[in-house]
Amino acid sequence: MSTAHWIYLLGLAALIATVVAKRNVIALAVVATFATGVAYGGGVVTGLGAIFNGAIVATRELLPIFIIIALVTAMLGAMRAVGADALMIRPLRGLFRNGHVAYAVLAVVTYLLSMSFWPTPVLPLIAAILLPAAVKAGLAPFGAALAIAITGQGMALSSDYIMGVAPGLSAEGANVPASLIADRALVISLIAGVVALAVAYLRDVRTKMLDPMAAAAIRLPVTETATAQAGTRLERAEGGGGAKPGGGGGTATLTATGGAGPEPAEPVPSARARIVAVAVPAVFALLLVFMLLGRFTSLVPNIDDGAGAPLVGGTAALALVVIALVANRRGRLEDIGGHFTEGIAFAFRTMGMVIPVAGFVYVGLSDYSGEILGLPDGAKAPGFLLDAIANVRPHIPEVPVFASFAMLLIGMVIGLDGNGWPGLPFTGSLAGSLGDGSGADVATLAAIAQNGASWTGGGTLVIWSSLIVVAGLTGVSVIDLARRLFIPVVTGLVVATAIATVLL
């Protein structure tokens, strides 16, 4: 291997060490990209260009994820403006009997919502509506953060069963149907998630429940901003003339959280809020049924692999327009633009920091390195990471169990970019190679790597991912949260990989 290979691997090792130390790696990723470019091109110009080109390539590849997060966030913002978001899940608050039950309910609801809408866009909804009820029942904010991260950023994202973006990426290199990878990834993610939830509960949750007085004294970070936003949007939804008696939305209930005084009576929801609160879940439920029927039956046409994200994104965009038209009779068009802008800002604010790290990871993949290093069209692009793994590949015993855990480790390394998905075509290709040599199922190997990459980069183990959002909305330290998630998540992945090797 060349000097550039070793510099890239040295940068990757430093990246891993920084992850273990729970420190931010953006600066390290930029420097490592520069050093790799200089070593390969022999000049500073190539290094400087690699930094910029890496950011461009990473943004382009991650843009579909950014857009769907923005669209779903914008739709939820429109629902919040009319008060339908709180009304939609208000019945669930009655399930929070105590802190132990709240942990389980919060985990289940977060998982179901995240499977349908992706975890990052629904985090504000969960934190604003369900989190106050869970804390009031006695669940500590740290326990709530563990439940949300494990089920949303981990379980739901690692399978991506409904939208199908991740299985589609894995299938690009594995040359097996994306639906087959999705089925195996779903089983693996469920096993890993249940184990992680159990370990986190026994280790950090059950012994740290809050008594009623302590729960009443907690003021969550989301309450101050959410209360102000609720008032502003409610006035705008009513035409700018202030909130009308009985016409507000459920977001007004946020003012009760954390206060020591009596809880104010909830306003009577408007007819518009009721319609939106029922219609939006119904539409997405029908969309889910359609997608599942197409996948498992011949009753409806089967959608292409990976087409779930465009369907969900397009539905969210159309729902945004309809909700805004229903909610505000005066500033409809302005509201639509405002909600979409807020969605775009939220997507880039929460996920934008992964761009430099993803750019460094892409330098190691031959599909992207040529453009990043400024090579002419048709020139052979280096694959620093692929070449290194290819050198290690002959030393991996051709036994299914070794191949499975090798794919898990490689997937977790790929996930260090803070997203986890850019390297899935590469892990898919590697799964095909290892599967042919070891006799292991290729789809299972690809699903294992997809879980390793998604759990790591999707928001449970690295602090420059959307885990920052979970920590910020629950008011806990992102470094402490990542540290306490490490043992439950890694334990879950190891157990799930072992079971998958035997059964799948």
C-alpha positions in Angstrom: 0.0 0.0 0.0 1.1 3.6 -0.7 1.9 6.4 1.7 -1.6 7.8 1.1 -3.1 4.5 2.2 -1.2 4.6 5.5 -2.0 8.2 6.2 -5.7 7.6 5.5 -5.7 4.6 7.9 -3.8 6.6 10.5 -6.5 9.3 10.2 -9.2 6.6 10.6 -7.4 5.1 13.6 -7.2 8.6 15.1 -10.9 9.1 14.3 -11.7 5.9 16.2 -9.6 6.9 19.2 -11.3 10.3 19.3 -14.7 8.5 19.2 -13.7 6.4 22.2 -12.6 9.6 24.0 -16.1 11.1 23.2 -14.6 14.2 21.5 -15.7 16.0 18.4 -13.9 14.8 15.3 -14.8 17.5 12.7 -11.4 19.2 12.9 -9.6 15.8 12.8 -11.6 14.8 9.8 -10.7 18.0 7.9 -7.0 17.6 8.7 -7.0 13.9 7.8 -8.7 14.7 4.5 -6.1 17.3 3.8 -3.2 15.0 4.7 -4.6 12.2 2.5 -5.0 14.5 -0.4 -1.5 15.9 -0.1 0.0 12.4 0.2 -1.8 11.2 -2.8 -1.5 14.2 -5.1 1.9 15.3 -3.9 0.9 18.9 -3.3 -1.1 21.3 -1.1 -3.5 22.2 -3.9 -4.8 18.6 -4.0 -5.2 18.5 -0.2 -7.1 21.8 -0.1 -9.3 20.7 -3.0 -10.0 17.4 -1.2 -11.5 19.2 1.8 -13.9 21.2 -0.3 -14.7 18.5 -2.8 -15.2 16.0 0.0 -17.8 18.3 1.5 -19.5 18.7 -1.9 -19.7 15.0 -2.5 -20.9 14.3 1.1 -23.6 16.9 0.8 -24.8 15.5 -2.6 -24.9 11.9 -1.3 -26.6 12.9 2.0 -29.1 15.4 0.4 -32.0 12.9 0.0 -31.8 12.2 3.7 -31.7 15.9 4.5 -34.7 16.6 2.2 -36.9 14.0 3.7 -36.0 15.1 7.2 -36.9 18.7 6.2 -40.2 17.7 4.6 -41.4 15.6 7.5 -40.2 18.3 10.0 -42.1 20.9 8.0 -45.3 18.8 8.0 -45.0 18.3 11.8 -44.5 22.1 12.1 -47.7 22.7 10.2 -49.5 20.2 12.5 -48.1 22.0 15.5 -49.4 25.3 14.2 -53.0 24.0 14.2 -52.5 22.1 17.4 -52.9 18.7 15.8 -49.6 17.2 16.8 -50.4 17.1 20.5 -54.0 16.0 19.8 -52.8 13.1 17.7 -50.9 11.4 20.6 -52.8 12.9 23.6 -54.5 9.5 24.3 -51.1 7.9 24.8 -50.3 10.1 27.8 -52.8 8.1 29.8 -50.5 5.1 29.5 -47.8 6.7 31.6 -48.8 5.1 35.0 -45.3 5.2 36.6 -41.7 5.7 35.5 -41.2 2.0 34.7 -44.2 1.9 32.4 -43.3 5.2 30.9 -39.9 3.8 29.9 -41.6 1.0 28.0 -44.3 3.2 26.5 -41.9 5.9 25.4 -39.7 3.2 23.7 -42.6 1.6 21.8 -44.1 4.9 20.7 -40.8 6.3 19.6 -40.0 3.2 17.6 -43.4 3.2 15.8 -43.2 6.9 15.0 -39.5 6.7 13.9 -40.3 3.8 11.6 -42.9 5.8 9.9 -41.4 9.3 9.8 -37.6 8.7 10.6 -36.3 9.4 14.0 -34.8 12.9 13.6 -38.0 14.7 12.4 -40.1 13.2 15.1 -37.8 14.0 18.0 -39.3 17.5 18.7 -42.8 16.0 18.7 -41.7 13.2 21.1 -39.8 15.6 23.4 -42.6 18.2 23.4 -45.5 16.0 24.1 -44.5 12.5 25.4 -41.4 13.5 27.3 -43.1 15.8 29.8 -45.7 13.1 30.5 -43.0 10.5 31.0 -41.0 12.7 33.4 -44.1 13.6 35.3 -44.7 9.8 35.8 -41.3 9.4 37.4 -39.0 8.6 34.5 -35.7 10.6 34.7 -34.7 12.6 31.6 -31.6 10.5 31.3 -33.7 7.3 31.2 -36.0 8.9 28.6 -33.0 9.9 26.5 -31.8 6.3 26.5 -35.2 4.9 25.5 -35.5 7.5 22.6 -32.0 7.0 21.3 -32.1 3.2 21.4 -35.5 2.8 19.7 -35.4 5.7 17.4 -31.8 6.4 16.4 -31.0 2.7 16.7 -33.8 0.2 16.2 -35.9 2.1 13.7 -33.1 3.6 11.7 -30.9 0.5 11.4 -33.7 -1.5 9.6 -35.3 1.5 7.8 -37.9 -1.1 6.9 -40.7 1.3 5.7 -38.8 3.8 3.6 -36.1 1.3 2.4 -33.3 3.8 1.8 -30.7 1.8 3.8 -31.6 -1.6 2.4 -31.5 -0.1 -1.1 -28.0 1.2 -0.5 -26.8 -2.1 0.8 -28.3 -4.0 -2.1 -26.4 -1.9 -4.6 -23.2 -3.7 -3.8 -24.5 -7.0 -2.5 -26.5 -7.9 -5.7 -29.4 -9.3 -3.7 -32.9 -7.9 -3.4 -33.2 -5.0 -1.0 -36.4 -6.5 0.4 -34.4 -9.6 1.5 -31.8 -7.4 3.3 -34.6 -5.3 4.8 -36.3 -8.4 6.3 -33.1 -9.6 7.9 -32.1 -6.1 9.1 -35.5 -5.8 10.8 -35.0 -9.0 12.8 -31.4 -8.0 13.8 -32.5 -4.5 14.8 -35.3 -5.8 17.0 -33.1 -8.3 18.8 -30.3 -5.7 19.3 -32.9 -3.1 20.4 -34.6 -5.3 22.9 -31.3 -6.4 24.4 -30.1 -2.8 24.6 -33.3 -1.6 26.2 -33.1 -4.3 28.8 -29.4 -3.7 29.6 -30.0 0.1 29.8 -33.1 -0.4 32.1 -31.2 -2.7 34.5 -28.1 -0.6 34.5 -29.3 3.0 34.4 -33.1 3.4 34.5 -34.8 1.3 37.2 -32.7 2.6 40.1 -33.0 6.3 39.1 -36.8 6.9 39.1 -38.0 10.2 40.3 -40.4 10.8 43.2 -43.4 13.2 42.5 -41.6 16.1 44.1 -38.4 15.6 42.1 -40.4 15.1 38.9 -42.3 18.4 39.5 -39.1 20.3 40.0 -37.6 19.3 36.6 -37.8 21.8 33.8 -37.1 20.4 30.4 -35.2 22.5 27.8 -38.0 22.0 25.3 -40.7 23.7 27.4 -39.5 27.3 27.3 -39.0 27.4 23.5 -42.0 25.2 22.7 -44.3 27.4 24.8 -43.2 30.5 23.0 -43.5 28.9 19.6 -46.9 27.5 20.4 -48.2 30.9 21.2 -46.8 32.5 18.1 -48.0 29.8 15.7 -51.4 29.6 17.3 -51.9 33.3 16.7 -50.8 32.8 13.1 -53.1 29.8 12.7 -56.0 31.9 13.8 -55.3 34.7 11.3 -52.9 36.8 13.4 -55.5 38.1 15.8 -54.5 36.1 18.9 -55.6 32.8 20.2 -59.3 32.3 20.3 -61.0 30.7 23.3 -61.3 27.0 22.8 -59.5 27.2 19.4 -56.0 26.4 20.5 -54.0 23.2 20.0 -52.6 20.7 22.4 -49.2 22.4 22.4 -50.5 24.7 25.1 -50.2 21.8 27.6 -46.4 22.3 27.5 -46.7 25.2 29.9 -47.5 22.7 32.7 -44.2 20.8 32.5 -41.8 21.3 35.2 -43.7 23.9 37.1 -44.6 23.5 40.7 -48.0 25.1 40.4 -51.3 23.5 39.4 -51.6 22.2 35.8 -53.9 24.4 33.7 -56.9 23.0 32.0 -56.3 21.9 28.4 -58.1 24.0 25.8 -60.8 22.4 23.8 -59.3 21.4 20.4 -60.6 23.1 17.3 -62.5 21.1 14.6 -59.5 21.7 12.2 -57.1 20.3 14.7 -59.3 17.2 15.1 -59.5 16.7 11.4 -55.7 17.0 10.9 -54.9 14.8 13.9 -57.0 12.0 12.4 -56.3 12.5 8.7 -52.5 12.6 8.9 -52.0 9.2 10.7 -54.7 7.7 8.6 -53.0 8.7 5.3 -49.6 7.4 6.5 -51.2 4.2 7.7 -52.8 3.7 4.3 -49.4 4.4 2.7 -47.8 1.8 4.9 -50.4 -0.8 4.1 -50.0 -0.1 0.4 -46.2 -0.6 0.7 -46.5 -3.8 2.7 -49.1 -5.2 0.3 -46.9 -4.5 -2.6 -44.0 -6.2 -0.8 -45.7 -9.3 0.4 -48.7 -9.8 -1.9 -49.7 -9.4 -5.5 -52.8 -7.3 -4.7 -51.1 -4.1 -5.6 -48.0 -3.3 -7.8 -44.7 -3.7 -5.9 -42.8 -0.5 -5.6 -39.1 -0.4 -6.5 -36.5 -1.0 -3.8 -35.8 2.2 -2.0 -38.9 4.0 -3.2 -40.4 4.2 0.3 -38.5 7.5 1.0 -39.9 9.3 -2.0 -43.4 8.1 -1.2 -43.1 9.3 2.4 -41.4 12.5 1.4 -43.9 13.3 -1.3 -46.8 12.5 1.0 -45.3 14.7 3.8 -44.9 17.6 1.3 -48.5 17.3 0.1 -49.8 17.0 3.6 -47.8 20.2 4.5 -49.7 22.1 1.8 -53.1 20.8 2.7 -52.6 21.4 6.5 -51.4 24.9 5.9 -54.4 25.7 3.7 -56.7 24.3 6.4 -55.0 26.0 9.3 -54.6 29.6 8.1 -57.1 31.4 6.0 -54.9 34.4 5.5 -51.2 33.7 5.3 -51.4 30.2 3.7 -48.6 30.5 1.2 -46.3 32.3 3.7 -46.9 29.6 6.2 -46.0 26.9 3.8 -42.7 28.6 2.9 -42.0 29.3 6.6 -42.6 25.7 7.6 -40.4 24.4 4.8 -37.6 26.8 5.6 -37.8 25.7 9.3 -37.6 22.1 8.1 -34.5 22.7 6.0 -32.8 24.6 8.8 -33.6 21.8 11.3 -32.2 19.2 8.9 -28.9 21.0 8.3 -28.6 22.2 11.9 -28.9 18.6 13.3 -27.1 16.7 10.5 -24.8 19.2 8.9 -21.9 18.4 11.1 -21.6 15.0 9.6 -20.6 16.4 6.2 -16.8 16.9 6.9 -16.6 13.5 8.6 -18.5 11.8 5.7 -16.2 13.6 3.3 -13.2 12.0 4.9 -14.9 8.5 4.8 -15.7 9.0 1.1 -12.0 9.6 0.3 -11.5 6.0 1.2 -14.1 4.7 -1.2 -13.2 4.4 -4.9 -16.7 5.4 -6.1 -16.1 8.9 -4.7 -12.3 9.4 -4.2 -11.6 10.3 -7.8 -13.9 13.3 -7.7 -12.7 14.4 -4.3 -9.0 14.2 -5.3 -9.7 16.0 -8.5 -8.8 13.1 -10.9 -9.7 13.4 -14.5 -12.7 11.5 -15.9 -11.8 7.9 -16.6 -8.8 7.8 -14.3 -8.5 4.9 -11.8 -9.6 6.2 -8.4 -7.9 4.9 -5.3 -9.9 3.0 -2.7 -7.9 3.5 0.5 -10.4 1.8 2.8 -11.3 -0.9 0.3 -7.7 -1.7 -0.4 -6.9 -2.0 3.3 -9.9 -4.3 3.9 -8.9 -6.3 0.8 -5.5 -6.9 2.4 -7.2 -8.1 5.6 -9.8 -10.1 3.7 -7.5 -13.2 3.2 -6.9 -13.4 7.0 -10.6 -13.6 7.9 -11.4 -17.2 8.4 -13.9 -18.5 5.9 -16.4 -19.4 8.6 -19.8 -17.8 8.9 -19.4 -16.6 12.5 -16.1 -14.9 11.7 -17.5 -13.3 8.6 -20.5 -12.1 10.5 -18.6 -10.4 13.2 -16.1 -9.0 10.7 -19.0 -7.4 8.9 -20.3 -6.0 12.2 -16.9 -4.4 13.0 -16.5 -3.0 9.5 -20.0 -1.6 9.6 -19.3 0.2 12.9 -16.1 1.7 11.4 -18.1 2.9 8.4 -20.6 4.5 10.8 -18.0 6.8 12.3 -19.0 9.4 9.7 -21.9 10.3 12.0 -24.5 9.0 9.5 -23.8 5.4 8.8 -25.3 5.1 5.3 -22.7 6.5 2.8 -20.6 3.3 3.1 -23.5 0.8 2.8 -22.8 0.1 -0.9 -19.3 -0.8 0.0 -20.3 -3.1 2.9 -22.8 -4.7 0.5 -20.0 -5.5 -1.9 -17.9 -6.9 0.9 -20.8 -9.0 2.1 -21.0 -10.5 -1.4 -17.3 -11.3 -1.3 -17.3 -12.8 2.2 -20.5 -14.6 1.6 -19.2 -16.4 -1.5 -16.0 -17.5 0.4 -17.5 -18.5 3.7 -20.8 -19.9 2.7 -22.7 -17.3 4.9 -25.9 -15.7 3.6 -25.0 -12.6 1.7 -28.2 -10.7 2.7 -27.6 -11.5 6.4 -24.0 -10.2 6.2 -25.2 -7.0 4.5 -27.9 -6.6 7.1 -25.4 -7.1 9.9 -23.1 -4.4 8.5 -26.1 -2.1 7.9 -27.0 -2.5 11.6 -23.5 -1.9 12.8 -23.2 1.3 10.6 -26.6 2.6 11.5 -26.5 2.0 15.2 -23.0 3.7 15.3 -23.5 6.6 13.0 -27.3 7.0 13.2 -27.3 8.4 16.7 -26.3 6.1 19.5 -22.5 5.9 19.8 -21.0 9.0 18.1 -21.7 12.5 19.5 -21.5 14.4 16.2 -24.7 12.6 15.0 -28.3 13.3 15.7 -27.7 12.0 19.2 -27.0 15.7 19.9 -30.7 16.4 19.2 -31.8 13.7 21.7 -29.4 15.1 24.4 -30.4 18.7 23.7 -34.2 18.0 23.9 -33.9 15.9 27.0 -31.4 18.2 28.8 -28.7 15.7 29.3 -25.0 15.7 28.4 -24.4 14.2 25.0 -21.0 12.9 26.1 -22.5 11.1 29.1 -25.4 9.8 27.0 -23.0 8.3 24.4 -20.9 6.8 27.1 -23.9 5.1 28.9 -25.2 3.9 25.5 -22.0 2.1 24.6 -22.4 -1.1 26.7 -26.2 -1.6 26.0 -25.8 -1.0 22.2 -22.6 -3.1 21.7 -24.1 -5.9 23.8 -27.3 -5.8 21.7 -25.3 -5.8 18.4 -23.1 -8.7 19.5 -26.1 -10.8 20.7 -28.1 -10.0 17.5 -25.1 -10.9 15.3 -24.6 -14.2 17.0 -28.3 -15.1 16.7 -28.4 -14.0 13.0 -25.4 -16.1 12.2 -27.2 -19.2 13.5 -30.8 -18.6 12.5 -30.8 -16.4 9.4 
